[in-house]
């Protein structure tokens, strides 16, 4: 293995053991079979019962897993205005074909539920709220069944499947990147101080009560206890029932299995606490109010300056001792190693937990009504895994904030995310993780030395990713840059130009920012992004972000800007200085990406050019984004 490949491999975080498929957008349910269900008004819900009083059912299309799995968790989220019940079922596909349906139980909001015992066959066994398989599967299908009372139309809001390969090795938590401490305000409830005989058994609903109260649904420590009782097992910790009750309270709620403390941190940074399930023995979680446990739930609400985990632990004797800080390594073992990172997620909105799932998508000022409008309405392109925040849905279009593409406001000082429209079916649920790698090759894919990433078929330079154990999408290590990039300034400048040269000869595409076409600022954006540097999207914005320099100080990978011929105060074009009196640009002049001399571009030699001087009816300026 070449040295650079070894270095990249050494910097990779561990491959995950679980994948979360969370469906809450209308497009997530493509191919589903609906019975007595009709489209609801998003975001109030995805589907509503058409004829209350009659059974309703949604059967999903096959949901492929990114890797073979041997455990499946499922949760669903529905709102019942005046009563009803929710039942969830799933089947898996293995080499033998589709299994029979397994049920995760039947739940009545406000009254608890009943799991189903003795579910075992040649495919696997239902262990209360976890389907454990005898042979690994590659996909699942799920069914959500809703019953309702006449005159009341329940609304389905969410369905979520968790795929886990419990045979995958666990890797200890990495040291965190430097980050500011964060702590959410969560009320402190103690289960042990409750005057009930079952106080030791209610960590799950008490943790849920803390989070619901923090979200404005005020409830005491016992407020949801009886509402989540599994009557078949006489337990309060059925994972499906707890999340279903939070959903019935009007929140988005689902089961998940996270793969790192960084994933939990990303949610906490977004204002979303994590209700985590832990298992540990004597001395394995120092500072815990209980010596050992086969299963206990608590609330992750923050991280201190050293990356240790700030929790509300309901096992404390009283409210004053509920807040506990646990060592990150010990907590990782108790949660991630022993319980595969099992947790409940409860939030008002999931709109910020989205990313592009297509290799790329065009991004428009307003939805084009015809093909001829695309050219005049296009603003930019977004590439796979690029984060967005959903603002609204209109038919098949989604209005979003492009969180990784900044544009200047009218004051030419304040950067703010682009807003625009893209096809709604290009979006999918995604945790807001800090990227681990960025694609640097023009085309990426094929066989690698066991490094598997999120599905990136035909990935473009600048595509960022966190590791994912997919079998269908593999990117070679040599095509990736570990983040953050650390290079000497002169080396970095050469690498930036190498990235820009990947596009030489490509067709110019207005608004382009991918391997499928670039414009001038898109070329600069991708060349810098490949090496871990995010810059504003447009030429005018890049100009205002850059430091003005004189021509004599130009270095390779610095930028040249020209004003718009019709708007003399507006920067309309940007180029990269290639050294030796040459430049690299994506230009409408030739209709492609090219590397040319200044003489060919401007009609005068490099020596004759001056900062701010007019050239062919435009003014020329020099700028620097690097230190």
N, C-alpha and C positions, 0 to 999 in steps of 0.2 A: 504494500500500500504506500503510495507516495507520501512524502512528509506533510504536504499541505492537507491531504486527505486525513492523515492521522490526527493532525491538529484539529481539524473540523470535527472528527469523531469524538475526540477527547472533550470538546466543549458542549456536546449535545446533552440535553436533559434526558432522563430515562423515558423509554417508550411507555405509554399509558396502558393500564389494564382495563379501562372502561371507556365506553362511548355513550354520550347522551344524545338521543334524538327527541327534540322537543317540538311538537307541532302546535302552533297557535295562530298561524296566518292561513287565510283561505287556501292559498296555493300549496300549503303543506299537505292538504288532504286530497290532492289530485289522484284520481283513480279510485277513490273510496266509493263503496256502495252504500247508498242512503235509503233508509226505510222510515217513512213518516218524519223526515227531517227536511228543512229548507234553510237556505242561506240566511244568516242573521246579519244585523247591522254591526259590522266591525267598528270599534273594538268591544262593543257590548258582548259579542260572542262570535262564534264561527257558524254554528247551526242552531236552529230553534226547532222545537217540536211543533209540527204542523197541526196535528189534531190531538190536543190534550185529552188524556184519559185513555189513549191507545198506546201500546208499546212503540218505542222508537229505537232504531239501531243503526250504528255506523260500523261498517266493516272496512278496514283500511286496505289499500293496496299493499303489496309486499314491501317491507322496509328492510333494505339490505344493511348489514353490519359492515363496518370497515375491516373487521377481522373475525375469524371464527370465535364463537363465544360459548360458554357453558353455563352461564347464569343470566337470567332475564328478570328485570324489575319493571313494573308498569304502574302508572298513575294517570288519573283523569280528573278534570276540573270542570264542574258544571254548577250553574246557579239555578236554584229551585224557588221561584217566587212564592209558592204555596204548597210545598210538599212534593214528595216523590222519592224515587230511589235510583241509585246508580250502580251498575254492575260492569266489571271489566273482565275480559277474557283475552287470551293470546294463544297462538300456535307458532311453532318454529319449523324452519325448513333445514333438514340435514341431508346427507347423501342418500338417505332412505326416502326422502320426500317430506311431505308436510305431516306434522304430528296432529293428534286430536286437539281439541280446544281445552285449555286449562283455564280455570277461573281464579281470579284474584280476590273474589268475594263480592258480596252485595252490601251496599252502604246506603243508609237512610240519613240524610243530613239532620243533625241535631239529636239523633237517637242511636247512633252507633251502627255497627254492622255485624256481619257474620261471615267468617272465612269458611272454606269448604275443606273438610278433612278427606283423607284417603284418596288423593289424586296422584296416582302413579301408574305409569305404563312403560313401554319399551323405550320411550324417548326421554323420560325424566320423571321428576317428582316435585310437587308443589310443597314447599316448606313454609307454610303460613303465608308469607308475602314475597317469597323468592322462588322462582322456578329454577330448579337445579337439574341440569341435563346430564344424561349418561354418555352422550356423544355430542361433540361440538356442532353447533348450527351456524348458518351463514345469513339467515334472515328471519324476520318474524312478520306475522300479521296480527292485528289486534281488533277486538270488537268492543264497542261501548254500547251498553243497553240502558235505556232511560225509561222509567215509568213515571207517570204524572197523574195528577188529579184533573178532572174535567174543569175547564176554565182557567187552568194554569199552564203556561208554556215554558218549561225549563229551557235553558240555553247552555249548550256545550261550548266551552272556551278553550280547552287544552287537552292534549293527550301526549304522554311522554313514555318512551321506552329506554331502558338502560341495558346495554350489552356489556358483559364482563367476561374476560378470560381469567378465571381464578388460578390457572396454572402459570400465568405469566409471572416472572420474577418481580419482587418488590425492590426498589432502589431507595435508599435513604434520601431524605429531603436535602436538596442542594442549599448551600448558603444563599440567602436572598441578596438581590442587588440592593444597594443603598436606597432607602425609601423613608419618607416621613412617617412617624407614628400615626395611626388612625384608630379611632374608637367611636363606635356608634352609641347613641343614647338608647339603651334598652332597659326597661324596668327590671328589678331584681326580685324574682319570686323563688322561694324555697319550698320544695316539695316536702321536706322533712318536718317543717313547722306546721304542716296542715293537720288538723285534728280529725283524721280519718284513719281507719285501720289499714288502708292500702297505700299509705303515703310513700312507702318505698318503691311502689310499682308505677308511679305516674310521672316519671321524668320526661316522657315524650309529650303528653298534653301540657304539662307545666312549661316546658320550653316553648311549645307552640303558643301558649297563652302570653308569654313574655313578648314574642315577636308580634302577635296580633295586636296587643296593646300598644306597642311602639308604632304600629301602622294606623292607629286611631280607632281600632275596634276594642274598646276598653273591656277587659275581663279580668277577674281575679285569678289567683293560682288554680282554682278548681273550675274555672269558667268553661273549659272545653273537655274536662275529664270524662264525664259520662257520655258526651257526644261522640267519642272515638272508641268506646269499648267494643272489643271483638268478643261477642257473646259466645262464639264457638270455642275460643281458646281462653276466655276470661282474662284477657290482657288489654292494656291501654296503649301498647306500642306498635300496633299494626301500622306499618308504614303507609300503605295505600289509604287506610281510613283517616289517618291524621292529615295527609295532604288533601284528601277529598273534602274534609271538613273546612280546611282553610280556604279551598276553592269555593265552597258553598257560602262562605262569609263574604265573598265578593272579590277575592284576590286571585292572582295567578299563583298557583302552587303546584309543585311537582317533585317527584323523587329524582335524585341525581346521585351519581357517584363521581366525585372529583378525583383527579389524579395527582394533585400537588397542593401545597399550601399557597402557591402563587395563584392558582385558580380561585381558592377561597378569598385571597387578598383582592383579586380583581372584582369579585362581587361586593365585598365590604367597601372597597373604594367607590363602587357605584351606589352605595347606600343600602345594600341588601345583606342582611345577616344570614348566617348559615347554621341550620340546626343539624348538628353532627352526631353520628352514632359511633361510640367508642367501646373498645374492649381492652382490658389490661389486667395484669396480675399484680401481686404485692411488690411495691417499690418501683413499678414501671411508669407511674405518672406521679411524680413528686408534687406534693401540695394538694393532691386531690382529697376531698372530704371523705371519700370511701376508699378502702384499701384495695379492693379488686372488684371487677364486674365482668359478667359474661355479655352484657349489653346495657349501655347507658347513653342517654341523649343530653346534650347541652348546647348552648348557643355560642357560636364564634361571632364576636362583635368587634374585633380589632386585632391590631398587631403593634407591638412596641418597637422602639428604635432598633433593637437587635433581631427583630423578626419573630420573637416569641409570641405566643397566641393568647390574646385576651378573650376570656370567656365569661359567660354567666352560667355557672354550674348549679343546677337546682338541687343537687345533693347536699349543699351546704346546710348546716343546722338552722340557720336563720338568714333573713334577707341581707344583713350586713356582711356576711361572708360569701355571698353568691359570686361576686366578681373574683375570678381567679386567673392568674397568668401562668401558662404552662410552657415548659421548655419545648422549643419547636421540634427537636429530634424525638423526644419522648411522645409528644402529641402526635407527630406523624406516624409513629409506630402504632399507637393506640387506635388511630382513625384510618389512616391510609393503608397501612400494612394489614392490620387485623380486621378491618371492616370495609376495605376497598373504597374508603372515602364516602360511604353512604351518608346521605343528608337530605333534609327537606329544604327547598327553596320557596320562599313566600315573598311576593312583591306586588306592589300596586300595578306596575307596568313592566313589560319585557321589551319595550320598543328600542332600548339602547343595547340590547343583547342580540344584535343582528350583524351579519356580514354577507358579502356577496359570495354566492356558491358557484356561479358560472366562471369559466376561465377569464372572461371580461364582459362588461356590459357598457353600452353607451349611456350617457347621462345628459338629460335634456333640460332646457329652461322651462318647457312645458311639454306635455305629452304630444308627440306628433300624430296628426290624424291621418296622414298619408306619407308614403315613402318619400315624396318630394319635399316634405317639410323637415326631414331629419337633418339635412345639411345646414339649414338656417337656424335650427333650434338646439343643435348639439352644443353642450358646454364642455364635456370632458368624457373620460372613460374611467371606470373603476375596475380593478382586477380582483381575482379570487382572494378571499379572506379579508378584503378591505372593509373596515368597519363603517357602519352607518347607524343613524338613529331615525326610526320611522316617525314621520309627522302625520301622514294621512294616507289612506287608500282610496283610489277612485277607479272602479272597475279593475282592469288588469294592470293598472299603474300604481306605483308607490312614490309618494313625495318623501324625500329623506334629506338629512344632513349628511354630507360626505365628511366624516370625522377626520379623515387623514388627508384631506385636500383643503387647504386654507386659501382664502381670498381676502383682500383688503377692503375695508369699508371705505366710504367716501372720504374719510379723514386721512387716508393713505398711511395710517398708523396701526389701526386695530385689525388683527387677523381674525377671521371667523370662518367656520366651516361653510363650504359651498352648500347651497340648497338647490335641489332639482328633482327631476323625475326619472325613474328607471322602471323596467318591467318588474312587477311584484314577484314573479316566479323566479327571479334571479337571487332572492334573499332567503336566508335560513338562519335559525338560532345559532348563536356562537358566543362563547364566553369571551369577555374582553381581555384576553391574555396578552402580555407583552410578547412580541414575536421572538422566536429563538433563532430563526434562519431567514434568509432572503435569497430568492432565486437570482443568480447572476448570469445564467446562460440564456441564449436566445431561444432555445427550445430545451425543455427539461422533461425527463421521463426515462423509462427503461429499467434496467436491472441495477441494483446497487448492493453494497455490502451490508445489507440488513437494516438500512436506515429508511424507515417508511414514514411518509408524511400524510397530511390531509390530502384528499383526492385533488390532485393538481394536473389533470390531463391537459397537456399542452400549455403548461404554466409559462407565464411571460416574465421577462426580467422585471424585478421590483415586486414580485409576489412574495409576501411575507407569510410565515407559517409558524405555528407551534407544532411540535412533533405529534404525529398520530400514527397508530399502528395499522395503517391500511395495507391490504394485500394487493389491491388493484391499482394503486398509484405509488410509484416508487421514483425517487429522484436521486440521481447520482450525487455523491458527496462533493465531487469536483464542481458541480453546478450550483453549489450553495455557498453563501457567506454566513458564518456564525455571527450573531449580534450580541453585544455591540462590536463594531469593527474597530480595530486598533492598528493603525498603520502610520509610519513616518509620513510627514506632510508631502514630501516629494513623491513617495511611492503612491500615496493616495491620489495625487493629481494624475499620475500615469494611469492608475486604475479607472478613474472617472472617464478619461478619454477612451480607454479600452472599451468601457461599457457603451459609450456613445457610438463607437465604431461598429458595434454589433448591428446597428440599424442602417449602416451605409447601403445605399441602393434601394431601401424600402420606399414604398410609395408614401408621399405626403398625405396625411389624413387630418382634416380640420377637427380639432377636439380630441385627436387620438393620443393615447397614453398607454400603449401596450404593444406587444409584438405583432398585433394586427394593424398597426398604423400609428404614426405619431405626428404631432405638429411641433412647432419650434420649442415651446415651453414644455410640452410633454416629453420631448427628448431630454431636455435638461433635468426635468423632474425624475425621470427613470434612471438616468445616468448617476445621479446623486443618491437616489433611493437604494439602488443596488449595493451601495457601500454605506448604508445605514444613516443617510442624511436626508431628512425630509425638508423640502423647500416649498414655498408657495406655488400654486398651480400655474398662474398666468405670467406672461412676460412682464406686464406692468407691475404685478405684485412682486415678482422676483427682483425687479429693478429697485423697488423701494425697500426690499429686505437686504439688498446687497450694500456693501460699502463702496462709495465712489473711489476710484483709484485713477492714477495717471497712466497713460500708455506705456511710459518707461518702466512702470512697475508691474506690467502684465506678466502673469505666470500661467503655465498650462493649466487648463480647466477653469480659469477665470472666465468671466462672461462679457460679451459685447451686446449692447442694446441699441436699437434704432427706433426713432419715433415713427408714429403712423403718419403717412403722407397727408391724410385728411384731418388728423388730429395732432397738431404739432406738440401738444403738451402730454400726449399719451404714448407710452411705450408699446409698440406693436410687434416687435420682433426681438428674439434673443438668440445668440450663438455662443458656442464654446470656443475659446482660444486654444488652438492645437499646438502653438509654438512655431517658431520658424516662419512667421508671416502667413500662417494658415489658420483656417477656422473650420469647424464642423457645425452644420446646421440642417434642420428640416425646413424646407422652403417651398413656397408656391412658385418661385421663379423657375425652378427646374422640375417641380412636382415630385421631389424625392428627398432623401437624406444624402448629403454629400459632404466631402471634405475638399475644400478649394483654397486657392491663394486669395489674399485680400485684393489683389489686382483683378482677378476674375470676378470677384463679388462686387467690388466697389468702383472698378475702373481706374483706381489709383493704387500706388504701392502702399505697403504697410507703413513705410517711413513717412509718407505724406499725410497720413491720417492724424487728426487731432481730436482730443476730447471735446465734445459739444459742438464740433464743427459740422456744417451741412455737407452731406454726401448724397447725391442723386435725389435731392429734395427732402432728405431726412437728416435728422441730427444723430450723431453717434456718441455713445457713452460707454465707459468701461466700469465694470463692477466686480466685486469679490464676495463670495459667500463663505469661503473657507477662512480659517484664521491665518 
